[in-house]
């Protein structure tokens, strides 16, 4: 069963997204903060990381930059998700090395399509 690390500071979004992924058969670990997300990525080496962009203290860009510096976590597919639909932010996320960028709100099918694509590259 593929494992997914979900980093999201909004409890409702984190819980709902985690539940969607679990019901689809994925093993999901969640955390509300970027610092803990970095630590969990090193500890668990999940098959995929889905991370909110805008979080306090350590935002998603900092999470991705830290993970890309470590040979253990650098190859893990990384997907941003954010309420920002601005093309500038989407391009910035992809430029930093994210595989994909999912705009909130998203449907369950959109989420599962992104996850399936990320895991089958």
PEURLIN-V871924 format. One line per field, one symbol per residue. ss: DSSP state (H for helix, E for strand, L for the rest). psi: psi as a letter, one per 20 degrees, with the letter a starting at -180 (. if undefined). A space follows every 10 residues. Layout:
ss=???
psi=???
//
This chain:
ss=LLEEEEELLL HHHHHHHHHH HHHLLLEEEE ELLHHHHHHH HHHHLLLEEE EELLLLLLLH HHHHHHHHLL LLLLLLEEEE EELLLLHHHH HHHHHLLLLE EEELLLLHHH HHHHHHHHHL L
psi=pqqppoopio gggggggggg gghijqpppq qjqgghgggh ghghmrhqpp pqgoqqforh ghgggghiip hhihippppq qqipjphghg hgghhijqhr oppqqqrghg ghggggghik .
//
